[in-house]
Amino acid sequence: MFEKYSYKQKCMALIGIFLMLSITAYKRSFHTLFQVMEEYNALSAKVADINKKANNTEGLRRDIAYLDQIIGKEGITKEMVQQGIVSYASEKHPQVSINDLQPIHVFADENHKIVTNQLDVTGNSNQLMQLGYDFEKGFNYSRIVSMNFYTTKKNNKSEVLHLKMIFQNYEIAMFQNNNQ
């Protein structure tokens, strides 16, 4: 049956069949393989990017913890900070008396908001020093920016030692300019 065709025609037929089988194999197998390889490379790049960002989030957590330690914890209302100051002083040092608690003072400009609390306590020098130290090291709602020791005379007889502490929290102000 194939004897009537010359070698050149047989070779051309084989090349044609080879091309048809190659195209069919490419469309059926290799085309999807190449698509899968492209998708795998794209997903691998995304995974690497996510892992890089995940490693960066731990650094961001450390930075936020460091900033919270320096300027006070974020996301706490000013009333909670003041209540925390009073409860911390009364629970940790019951022998120290709270003499005066000033109202909360808020200063805000277009970029920042500063919340200031002021606490005046009385006691002996060791108690007041320990209270100041504990606030500095263990209280994380706000930071002490000023401590002032002073004495007052009580009924012209005895002197009372006072410690005035000023606490501040710094926040980024989010003001909107409404010119309507």
Backbone as a chain_set.jsonl record, in Angstrom:
{"seq": "MFEKYSYKQKCMALIGIFLMLSITAYKRSFHTLFQVMEEYNALSAKVADINKKANNTEGLRRDIAYLDQIIGKEGITKEMVQQGIVSYASEKHPQVSINDLQPIHVFADENHKIVTNQLDVTGNSNQLMQLGYDFEKGFNYSRIVSMNFYTTKKNNKSEVLHLKMIFQNYEIAMFQNNNQ", "coords": {"N": [[0.793, -1.176, 0.0], [1.962, 1.232, 0.73], [3.904, 1.31, -1.149], [3.595, 2.675, -3.493], [4.191, 5.28, -2.981], [6.764, 7.688, -2.942], [9.984, 7.931, -1.309], [10.392, 10.531, -0.504], [7.786, 11.574, -0.365], [6.778, 9.912, 1.633], [8.403, 10.679, 3.728], [7.648, 13.368, 3.985], [4.974, 13.002, 4.732], [5.353, 11.727, 7.178], [6.633, 13.804, 8.557], [4.515, 15.668, 8.563], [2.58, 14.217, 10.058], [4.034, 14.02, 12.418], [4.169, 16.776, 13.112], [1.426, 17.31, 13.513], [0.851, 15.581, 15.658], [2.627, 16.662, 17.498], [1.555, 19.259, 17.858], [-0.945, 18.567, 18.887], [-0.126, 17.216, 21.24], [1.126, 19.345, 22.538], [-1.055, 21.103, 22.946], [-2.7, 19.511, 24.552], [-1.105, 18.583, 26.725], [1.449, 19.914, 27.269], [0.884, 22.665, 27.091], [-0.896, 23.161, 29.257], [0.848, 22.378, 31.259], [2.835, 24.379, 31.099], [1.25, 26.579, 31.805], [0.598, 25.91, 34.448], [3.159, 25.946, 35.549], [3.769, 28.691, 35.288], [1.792, 29.771, 36.966], [2.555, 28.586, 39.376], [5.072, 29.817, 39.754], [4.222, 32.486, 40.068], [2.619, 32.266, 42.399], [4.565, 31.378, 44.172], [6.174, 33.638, 44.312], [4.347, 35.37, 45.545], [4.022, 34.055, 48.012], [6.603, 34.312, 49.041], [6.677, 37.083, 49.292], [4.632, 37.461, 51.198], [5.739, 36.061, 53.371], [7.954, 37.654, 53.812], [6.697, 40.019, 54.598], [5.413, 39.041, 56.869], [7.577, 38.487, 58.525], [8.371, 41.083, 58.875], [6.26, 42.099, 60.371], [6.701, 41.236, 62.95], [8.868, 42.798, 63.667], [7.585, 45.263, 63.546], [5.775, 44.934, 65.661], [7.564, 44.849, 67.806], [8.564, 47.452, 67.614], [6.222, 48.962, 68.134], [5.684, 48.121, 70.749], [7.945, 49.171, 71.993], [7.545, 51.935, 71.542], [5.122, 52.228, 72.938], [6.093, 51.794, 75.478], [7.685, 54.035, 75.799], [6.034, 56.344, 75.289], [3.544, 55.779, 76.357], [0.669, 53.664, 76.454], [-1.265, 52.954, 73.528], [-4.616, 53.565, 72.296], [-6.198, 53.713, 74.554], [-8.625, 55.274, 76.538], [-8.684, 58.657, 77.802], [-9.892, 58.899, 80.291], [-9.717, 56.301, 81.254], [-6.962, 56.147, 81.577], [-6.505, 58.027, 83.618], [-8.019, 56.851, 85.688], [-6.59, 54.485, 85.881], [-4.138, 55.443, 86.85], [-4.849, 56.365, 89.418], [-5.866, 53.973, 90.587], [-3.599, 52.34, 90.393], [-1.779, 53.657, 92.082], [-3.149, 53.523, 94.554], [-3.527, 50.751, 94.933], [-0.957, 49.537, 94.723], [0.562, 50.961, 96.556], [-0.664, 51.36, 99.37], [-0.085, 52.782, 101.679], [0.549, 55.341, 100.965], [-0.894, 58.525, 100.597], [-3.367, 59.975, 98.54], [-3.299, 63.236, 97.709], [-4.122, 65.267, 95.902], [-5.838, 65.327, 92.837], [-5.663, 66.429, 89.729], [-7.887, 67.758, 87.182], [-8.222, 66.235, 83.92], [-6.082, 67.371, 81.379], [-6.113, 68.458, 78.084], [-4.239, 69.001, 75.236], [-4.208, 69.999, 71.929], [-2.984, 70.089, 68.616], [-2.704, 70.53, 65.044], [-1.402, 68.176, 64.391], [-0.793, 66.521, 66.617], [-2.01, 65.171, 69.738], [-1.996, 65.83, 73.113], [-2.364, 64.416, 76.195], [-2.682, 65.211, 79.522], [-2.176, 64.25, 82.85], [-2.304, 64.887, 86.34], [-1.015, 64.133, 89.464], [-0.962, 64.344, 92.958], [0.629, 63.242, 95.769], [1.064, 62.178, 99.209], [3.388, 61.211, 101.765], [6.077, 59.344, 103.361], [9.6, 59.818, 102.612], [10.833, 57.475, 101.541], [8.619, 55.915, 100.785], [7.439, 57.573, 98.839], [9.495, 57.76, 96.951], [9.661, 55.071, 96.182], [7.104, 54.763, 95.085], [7.232, 56.558, 92.891], [9.288, 55.309, 91.441], [8.07, 52.824, 90.887], [5.905, 53.659, 89.302], [7.339, 54.62, 87.132], [8.621, 52.324, 86.139], [6.692, 50.218, 86.069], [4.136, 51.04, 85.26], [2.155, 51.216, 82.463], [0.257, 52.648, 81.029], [0.613, 55.351, 80.724], [3.204, 57.868, 80.629], [5.569, 59.169, 82.934], [6.397, 62.53, 83.035], [7.274, 64.474, 84.661], [8.422, 64.879, 87.981], [8.038, 66.144, 91.17], [9.238, 66.944, 94.277], [8.068, 68.342, 97.277], [7.523, 70.242, 100.299], [4.99, 70.939, 102.735], [3.64, 72.9, 105.386], [1.667, 71.735, 108.008], [-0.865, 73.024, 109.758], [0.933, 74.771, 110.94], [2.692, 73.178, 112.388], [3.771, 70.472, 111.745], [5.762, 69.255, 109.048], [4.776, 68.176, 105.821], [5.571, 65.832, 103.395], [5.35, 66.002, 99.93], [4.676, 64.589, 96.708], [4.529, 65.502, 93.486], [3.352, 64.357, 90.504], [3.483, 64.343, 86.997], [1.82, 63.083, 84.28], [1.908, 62.062, 80.867], [0.341, 61.404, 77.744], [0.815, 60.808, 74.316], [-0.714, 61.301, 71.228], [-1.56, 60.755, 67.794], [-3.2, 63.252, 66.151], [-6.289, 63.282, 64.48], [-7.632, 65.279, 62.577], [-10.265, 66.743, 60.704], [-10.731, 68.982, 58.115], [-13.379, 70.932, 57.851], [-14.813, 72.838, 55.699], [-17.461, 73.995, 55.05]], "CA": [[0.0, 0.0, 0.0], [2.823, 2.412, 0.773], [4.946, 1.216, -2.139], [3.39, 3.592, -4.597], [4.676, 6.614, -2.602], [8.226, 7.786, -2.911], [10.548, 8.188, 0.015], [10.203, 11.955, -0.221], [6.407, 11.745, 0.056], [6.653, 9.247, 2.93], [9.087, 11.542, 4.719], [6.787, 14.546, 4.189], [3.807, 12.542, 5.492], [5.818, 11.52, 8.559], [6.847, 15.135, 9.152], [3.17, 16.211, 8.796], [2.001, 13.498, 11.207], [4.806, 14.445, 13.593], [3.734, 18.124, 13.476], [0.071, 17.229, 14.062], [0.96, 14.975, 16.99], [3.302, 17.636, 18.368], [0.591, 20.314, 18.199], [-1.936, 17.954, 19.779], [0.52, 16.991, 22.538], [1.33, 20.657, 23.164], [-2.337, 21.633, 23.414], [-3.254, 18.653, 25.582], [-0.252, 18.365, 27.898], [2.505, 20.891, 27.544], [0.298, 23.992, 27.292], [-1.355, 23.228, 30.647], [2.049, 22.312, 32.1], [3.444, 25.713, 31.132], [0.372, 27.447, 32.597], [0.771, 25.532, 35.85], [4.476, 26.438, 35.971], [3.65, 30.143, 35.452], [1.0, 30.011, 38.175], [3.407, 28.197, 40.505], [6.065, 30.88, 39.962], [3.526, 33.662, 40.604], [2.248, 31.976, 43.781], [5.806, 31.333, 44.965], [6.556, 35.031, 44.556], [3.415, 35.905, 46.55], [4.364, 33.441, 49.3], [7.833, 34.959, 49.51], [6.303, 38.436, 49.709], [3.878, 37.342, 52.456], [6.693, 35.693, 54.418], [8.763, 38.844, 54.089], [5.854, 40.924, 55.386], [5.173, 38.422, 58.173], [8.776, 38.735, 59.319], [8.385, 42.503, 59.17], [5.262, 42.404, 61.391], [7.314, 41.046, 64.279], [9.633, 44.02, 63.9], [6.622, 46.33, 63.851], [5.275, 44.7, 67.024], [8.613, 45.294, 68.743], [8.603, 48.915, 67.571], [5.042, 49.47, 68.83], [5.882, 47.889, 72.183], [8.943, 50.141, 72.445], [6.899, 53.25, 71.593], [4.183, 52.209, 74.06], [6.881, 51.928, 76.697], [8.202, 55.403, 75.895], [5.029, 57.415, 75.326], [2.274, 55.333, 76.908], [-0.076, 52.717, 75.633], [-2.218, 53.564, 72.615], [-5.935, 52.956, 72.259], [-6.839, 53.781, 75.863], [-9.236, 56.584, 76.706], [-8.031, 59.493, 78.815], [-10.492, 58.59, 81.588], [-9.137, 55.038, 81.706], [-5.596, 56.427, 82.017], [-6.587, 58.664, 84.931], [-8.469, 55.832, 86.637], [-5.464, 53.571, 86.065], [-3.15, 56.099, 87.717], [-5.373, 56.359, 90.79], [-5.931, 52.603, 91.101], [-2.232, 51.83, 90.537], [-1.196, 54.259, 93.289], [-3.824, 53.053, 95.761], [-3.353, 49.316, 95.114], [0.449, 49.172, 94.907], [1.123, 51.664, 97.715], [-1.791, 51.844, 100.183], [0.4, 53.662, 102.736], [0.684, 56.679, 100.402], [-2.202, 59.177, 100.486], [-3.568, 60.859, 97.394], [-3.636, 64.568, 98.204], [-4.821, 66.042, 94.887], [-5.88, 64.788, 91.482], [-6.121, 67.503, 88.854], [-8.661, 67.294, 86.021], [-7.451, 65.89, 82.722], [-5.829, 68.496, 80.484], [-5.856, 67.994, 76.721], [-3.736, 69.99, 74.294], [-4.192, 69.417, 70.585], [-2.732, 70.923, 67.446], [-3.141, 69.82, 63.85], [-0.706, 66.898, 64.209], [-0.699, 65.694, 67.811], [-2.865, 65.439, 70.888], [-1.273, 65.497, 74.338], [-3.258, 64.286, 77.346], [-1.87, 65.368, 80.729], [-2.773, 63.965, 84.155], [-1.439, 65.358, 87.415], [-1.337, 63.471, 90.721], [-0.19, 64.821, 94.109], [0.518, 62.264, 96.857], [1.852, 62.466, 100.414], [3.947, 60.055, 102.463], [7.473, 59.606, 103.72], [10.469, 59.893, 101.425], [11.024, 56.145, 100.947], [7.365, 55.519, 100.14], [7.242, 58.37, 97.636], [10.51, 57.351, 95.98], [9.267, 53.766, 95.656], [5.941, 54.988, 94.224], [7.723, 57.144, 91.638], [10.024, 54.267, 90.722], [7.113, 51.834, 90.376], [5.191, 54.257, 88.17], [8.26, 54.722, 85.997], [8.974, 51.006, 85.609], [5.627, 49.238, 85.924], [2.868, 51.587, 84.769], [2.347, 51.347, 81.019], [-0.801, 53.422, 80.373], [1.084, 56.71, 80.488], [4.588, 58.071, 81.037], [5.843, 60.304, 83.82], [7.255, 63.528, 82.406], [7.803, 65.353, 85.699], [8.215, 64.534, 89.388], [8.492, 67.259, 91.983], [9.071, 66.783, 95.713], [7.998, 69.6, 98.022], [6.949, 70.097, 101.634], [4.057, 71.959, 103.213], [3.421, 72.843, 106.83], [0.293, 71.43, 108.36], [-1.243, 73.735, 110.986], [2.159, 75.38, 111.46], [3.352, 72.265, 113.319], [4.617, 69.459, 111.107], [5.904, 69.354, 107.6], [4.292, 67.016, 105.077], [6.284, 65.675, 102.134], [4.468, 65.764, 98.789], [5.251, 64.247, 95.409], [3.636, 65.859, 92.381], [3.753, 63.642, 89.293], [2.744, 64.715, 85.793], [1.81, 62.0, 83.296], [1.441, 62.506, 79.557], [0.177, 60.489, 76.619], [0.885, 61.488, 73.027], [-1.459, 60.614, 70.188], [-1.63, 61.461, 66.519], [-4.529, 63.839, 66.012], [-6.927, 63.056, 63.178], [-8.599, 66.351, 62.39], [-10.747, 66.954, 59.342], [-11.021, 70.389, 57.856], [-14.716, 71.047, 57.276], [-15.054, 74.204, 55.223], [-18.71, 73.975, 54.321]], "C": [[0.854, 1.266, 0.0], [3.909, 2.372, -0.302], [4.769, 2.19, -3.281], [3.858, 5.004, -4.27], [6.194, 6.604, -2.56], [8.694, 8.078, -1.484], [10.347, 9.644, 0.433], [8.78, 12.198, 0.275], [6.162, 11.097, 1.419], [7.269, 10.099, 4.044], [8.237, 12.768, 5.027], [5.551, 14.168, 5.01], [4.185, 12.328, 6.953], [6.055, 12.858, 9.265], [5.5, 15.781, 9.462], [2.508, 15.553, 9.99], [2.721, 13.898, 12.493], [4.372, 15.833, 14.059], [2.338, 18.107, 14.088], [0.087, 16.631, 15.467], [1.641, 15.935, 17.975], [2.348, 18.74, 18.809], [-0.461, 19.77, 19.161], [-1.344, 17.73, 21.167], [0.744, 18.307, 23.268], [0.021, 21.181, 23.739], [-2.891, 20.805, 24.563], [-2.412, 18.623, 26.852], [0.668, 19.54, 28.197], [1.957, 22.296, 27.8], [-0.179, 24.156, 28.744], [-0.171, 23.145, 31.612], [2.713, 23.68, 32.211], [2.586, 26.693, 31.929], [0.532, 27.166, 34.088], [2.118, 26.045, 36.378], [4.455, 27.95, 36.182], [2.89, 30.485, 36.731], [1.805, 29.663, 39.428], [4.441, 29.28, 40.8], [5.419, 32.129, 40.548], [3.145, 33.444, 42.068], [3.476, 31.9, 44.692], [6.294, 32.744, 45.284], [5.649, 35.665, 45.604], [3.722, 35.348, 47.936], [5.621, 34.079, 49.875], [7.541, 36.367, 50.003], [5.549, 38.416, 51.037], [4.812, 36.985, 53.604], [7.575, 36.874, 54.803], [7.979, 39.835, 54.94], [5.584, 40.36, 56.765], [6.386, 38.614, 59.083], [8.846, 40.199, 59.726], [7.365, 42.85, 60.251], [5.825, 42.2, 62.791], [8.166, 42.259, 64.629], [8.725, 45.185, 64.233], [6.043, 46.162, 65.255], [6.3, 45.151, 68.06], [8.674, 46.815, 68.791], [7.417, 49.528, 68.31], [5.178, 49.273, 70.33], [6.891, 48.88, 72.759], [8.333, 51.539, 72.55], [5.869, 53.324, 72.71], [4.917, 52.388, 75.384], [7.356, 53.362, 76.883], [7.082, 56.418, 76.1], [3.68, 56.974, 75.868], [1.51, 54.493, 75.905], [-1.095, 53.44, 74.759], [-3.564, 52.861, 72.721], [-6.651, 52.941, 73.589], [-7.401, 55.184, 76.034], [-8.557, 57.341, 77.836], [-8.608, 59.23, 80.206], [-9.94, 57.283, 82.144], [-7.713, 55.24, 82.205], [-5.631, 57.036, 83.415], [-7.03, 57.663, 85.997], [-7.361, 54.82, 86.901], [-4.393, 54.152, 86.972], [-3.594, 56.023, 89.17], [-5.377, 54.954, 91.359], [-4.537, 52.012, 91.295], [-1.602, 52.369, 91.821], [-1.848, 53.694, 94.543], [-3.631, 51.554, 95.994], [-1.904, 48.945, 95.422], [1.046, 49.79, 96.173], [-0.016, 52.215, 98.575], [-1.361, 52.789, 101.309], [0.577, 55.102, 102.259], [-0.719, 57.259, 100.215], [-2.248, 60.051, 99.236], [-4.072, 62.191, 97.919], [-4.481, 65.334, 97.191], [-4.722, 65.327, 93.552], [-6.491, 65.869, 90.603], [-6.972, 66.933, 87.725], [-7.738, 67.044, 84.825], [-7.317, 67.131, 81.846], [-5.454, 67.941, 79.117], [-5.381, 69.174, 75.886], [-3.662, 69.32, 72.938], [-3.814, 70.478, 69.571], [-3.104, 70.095, 66.222], [-2.498, 68.448, 63.686], [-0.781, 65.966, 65.411], [-1.73, 66.118, 68.854], [-2.108, 64.959, 72.113], [-2.266, 65.525, 75.486], [-2.392, 64.283, 78.594], [-2.715, 65.079, 81.962], [-1.78, 64.375, 85.226], [-1.93, 64.752, 88.721], [-0.403, 63.987, 91.796], [-0.444, 63.852, 95.251], [1.389, 62.692, 98.02], [2.288, 61.157, 101.045], [5.364, 60.369, 102.885], [8.345, 59.461, 102.472], [10.661, 58.534, 100.754], [9.77, 55.682, 100.206], [7.172, 56.268, 98.825], [8.257, 58.023, 96.553], [10.13, 56.011, 95.341], [8.059, 53.899, 94.729], [6.363, 55.567, 92.872], [8.454, 56.12, 90.791], [9.063, 53.247, 90.109], [6.3, 52.385, 89.21], [6.08, 54.297, 86.93], [8.496, 53.361, 85.341], [7.771, 50.123, 85.284], [4.33, 49.741, 85.35], [3.002, 51.865, 83.291], [1.224, 52.097, 80.311], [-0.325, 54.816, 79.989], [2.52, 56.809, 80.987], [4.695, 59.287, 81.946], [6.776, 61.254, 83.081], [7.853, 64.464, 83.446], [7.452, 64.79, 87.064], [8.807, 65.662, 90.219], [8.19, 66.959, 93.448], [9.003, 68.163, 96.344], [7.346, 69.324, 99.378], [5.975, 71.234, 101.905], [3.932, 71.801, 104.715], [1.949, 72.637, 107.092], [0.01, 72.047, 109.729], [-0.042, 74.329, 111.705], [2.899, 74.471, 112.43], [4.303, 71.319, 112.596], [4.649, 69.675, 109.591], [5.448, 68.046, 106.958], [5.007, 66.995, 103.731], [5.296, 65.288, 101.042], [5.305, 65.338, 97.587], [4.199, 64.574, 94.358], [4.184, 65.201, 91.116], [2.855, 64.097, 88.139], [2.944, 63.6, 84.772], [1.321, 62.56, 81.97], [1.347, 61.325, 78.59], [0.192, 61.322, 75.348], [0.144, 60.644, 72.007], [-1.385, 61.431, 68.912], [-3.054, 61.951, 66.363], [-5.038, 63.617, 64.606], [-8.025, 64.102, 63.001], [-9.004, 66.421, 60.928], [-11.11, 68.421, 59.201], [-12.364, 70.476, 57.141], [-14.996, 72.501, 56.92], [-16.339, 74.234, 54.403], [-19.612, 75.082, 54.787]], "O": [[0.51, 2.253, -0.651], [4.741, 3.275, -0.376], [5.738, 2.495, -3.976], [3.925, 5.85, -5.162], [6.813, 5.61, -2.18], [7.909, 8.419, -0.599], [10.153, 9.933, 1.613], [8.581, 12.946, 1.233], [5.442, 11.642, 2.256], [6.724, 10.215, 5.141], [8.114, 13.168, 6.185], [5.129, 14.926, 5.884], [3.436, 12.7, 7.856], [5.712, 13.015, 10.437], [5.348, 16.388, 10.522], [1.94, 16.235, 10.843], [2.089, 14.092, 13.532], [4.219, 16.06, 15.259], [2.084, 18.805, 15.069], [-0.594, 17.129, 16.363], [1.265, 16.002, 19.146], [2.324, 19.117, 19.98], [-0.825, 20.433, 20.132], [-1.996, 18.024, 22.168], [0.571, 18.379, 24.484], [-0.02, 21.648, 24.877], [-3.502, 21.364, 25.473], [-2.964, 18.638, 27.952], [0.638, 20.088, 29.299], [2.495, 23.034, 28.625], [0.103, 25.172, 29.38], [-0.189, 23.777, 32.668], [3.11, 24.091, 33.301], [3.116, 27.542, 32.647], [0.593, 28.094, 34.895], [2.207, 26.52, 37.51], [5.048, 28.448, 37.138], [3.289, 31.372, 37.485], [1.736, 30.376, 40.429], [4.665, 29.625, 41.96], [5.997, 32.769, 41.427], [3.327, 34.34, 42.892], [3.421, 32.314, 45.85], [6.767, 33.011, 46.388], [6.121, 36.413, 46.46], [3.687, 36.083, 48.923], [5.687, 34.354, 51.074], [8.092, 36.8, 51.015], [5.795, 39.255, 51.903], [4.694, 37.543, 54.695], [7.9, 37.065, 55.975], [8.515, 40.419, 55.882], [5.53, 41.111, 57.738], [6.235, 38.873, 60.277], [9.332, 40.518, 60.811], [7.577, 43.811, 60.991], [5.458, 42.922, 63.718], [8.176, 42.695, 65.78], [9.044, 46.002, 65.097], [5.842, 47.149, 65.962], [5.946, 45.759, 69.07], [8.816, 47.404, 69.862], [7.583, 50.509, 69.035], [4.824, 50.161, 71.106], [6.719, 49.371, 73.875], [8.571, 52.25, 73.526], [5.743, 54.358, 73.365], [4.422, 53.052, 76.295], [7.423, 53.85, 78.011], [7.169, 57.262, 76.991], [2.736, 57.764, 75.832], [1.684, 54.603, 74.691], [-1.712, 54.415, 75.188], [-3.65, 51.719, 73.172], [-7.633, 52.215, 73.741], [-6.736, 56.169, 75.713], [-7.936, 56.744, 78.716], [-7.886, 59.328, 81.198], [-9.719, 57.158, 83.348], [-7.294, 54.578, 83.155], [-4.88, 56.619, 84.296], [-6.469, 57.637, 87.093], [-7.21, 54.348, 88.028], [-3.802, 53.431, 87.776], [-2.811, 55.661, 90.048], [-4.941, 54.747, 92.491], [-4.308, 51.267, 92.248], [-0.964, 51.621, 92.563], [-1.146, 53.409, 95.514], [-3.575, 51.123, 97.146], [-1.656, 48.117, 96.299], [1.935, 49.204, 96.79], [-0.306, 53.41, 98.518], [-2.193, 53.525, 101.839], [0.742, 56.0, 103.084], [-1.622, 56.573, 99.735], [-1.298, 60.767, 98.92], [-5.15, 62.265, 98.508], [-5.455, 65.985, 97.57], [-3.675, 64.795, 93.185], [-7.676, 66.186, 90.715], [-6.812, 65.773, 87.348], [-6.63, 67.575, 84.746], [-8.288, 67.846, 81.599], [-4.593, 67.069, 79.001], [-6.037, 70.215, 75.833], [-3.128, 68.219, 72.802], [-4.263, 71.621, 69.652], [-3.756, 69.06, 66.356], [-2.998, 67.629, 62.915], [-0.828, 64.747, 65.245], [-2.24, 67.239, 68.852], [-1.634, 63.824, 72.155], [-2.929, 66.535, 75.721], [-1.481, 63.466, 78.724], [-3.825, 65.593, 82.104], [-0.569, 64.235, 85.054], [-3.113, 64.843, 89.052], [0.808, 64.066, 91.585], [-1.588, 63.655, 95.661], [2.331, 63.465, 97.854], [1.637, 60.125, 100.88], [5.813, 61.511, 102.786], [7.876, 59.034, 101.417], [10.652, 58.448, 99.526], [9.864, 55.118, 99.116], [6.789, 55.675, 97.817], [7.918, 57.993, 95.37], [10.256, 55.831, 94.13], [7.991, 53.224, 93.702], [5.898, 55.111, 91.827], [8.271, 56.061, 89.575], [9.222, 52.853, 88.954], [6.032, 51.672, 88.243], [5.622, 54.039, 85.817], [8.562, 53.266, 84.115], [7.818, 49.356, 84.323], [3.48, 48.932, 84.979], [3.855, 52.652, 82.883], [1.239, 52.174, 79.082], [-0.818, 55.394, 79.02], [2.993, 55.92, 81.694], [4.009, 60.292, 81.757], [7.815, 60.842, 82.566], [8.822, 65.17, 83.164], [6.348, 64.292, 87.286], [9.942, 66.083, 89.995], [7.037, 66.746, 93.821], [9.781, 69.051, 95.995], [6.698, 68.295, 99.569], [6.116, 72.338, 101.379], [4.096, 70.705, 105.252], [1.094, 73.278, 106.481], [0.584, 71.632, 110.735], [-0.008, 74.382, 112.935], [3.681, 74.971, 113.239], [5.513, 71.366, 112.818], [3.717, 70.191, 108.974], [5.698, 66.959, 107.478], [5.046, 67.998, 103.017], [4.503, 64.361, 101.209], [6.48, 65.684, 97.47], [3.114, 63.992, 94.345], [5.319, 65.45, 90.71], [1.639, 64.217, 88.286], [4.069, 63.224, 84.443], [0.438, 63.417, 81.934], [2.152, 60.395, 78.621], [-0.361, 62.422, 75.315], [0.341, 59.431, 71.925], [-1.174, 62.643, 68.944], [-4.003, 61.17, 66.433], [-4.285, 63.754, 63.641], [-9.2, 63.832, 63.248], [-8.194, 66.188, 60.03], [-11.73, 69.009, 60.087], [-12.47, 70.132, 55.964], [-15.38, 73.293, 57.781], [-16.303, 74.473, 53.196], [-20.724, 75.226, 54.281]]}, "num_chains": 1, "name": "protein.A"}
